[in-house]
Amino acid sequence: MRPRVQITIETKTLGDFFPFVLPLVDRVIRIGNGNSVKFWKDRWLNNQSLNVSQPVIYSIASDTDSSAAQNREGGIWAPRFRRNFQDWELNELFDFFRTLEGASMTSHLPDRLKWGNSEKGIYTVKEGYHKLCSSNDMIDQRPWILI
């Protein structure tokens, strides 16, 4: 039996992890304590970033690079905004908080980046190769040309 190797990569945020590979990866961010997840820019909630799903609310956010942990106080979501909301923006704000309502954090666990292409969520070279081949016919037919 071969020994199992686990690689731990520490980055400032999980979204910074191998930017040239991430477009190929069906990755899923599992939020733990929220320290490594960018609240507005990472796809951690409903597989979409909040700056894309909530553009009006994002435009009013005071710190668009804040972590998820920085947007919680006392176990509740408490993002900060640059100004008060206008009447016509309130429905967007209510939708935003309804979206956040289903998200929770686990303060004693770190955030994790899961590989969405495998059942166990663990990256293997085999899984990566199959994903790469499925997105590019040239690699599937003649991978040695790329070397």
Secondary structure by P-SEA (a helix, b strand, c coil): ccbbbbbbbbccccccccccccccccbbbbccccccccccccccccccccccccaaaaaacccccccccccccccbbbbbbcccccccaaaaaaaaaaaaccccccccccbbbbccccccccccaaaaaaaaaaacccccccccccc
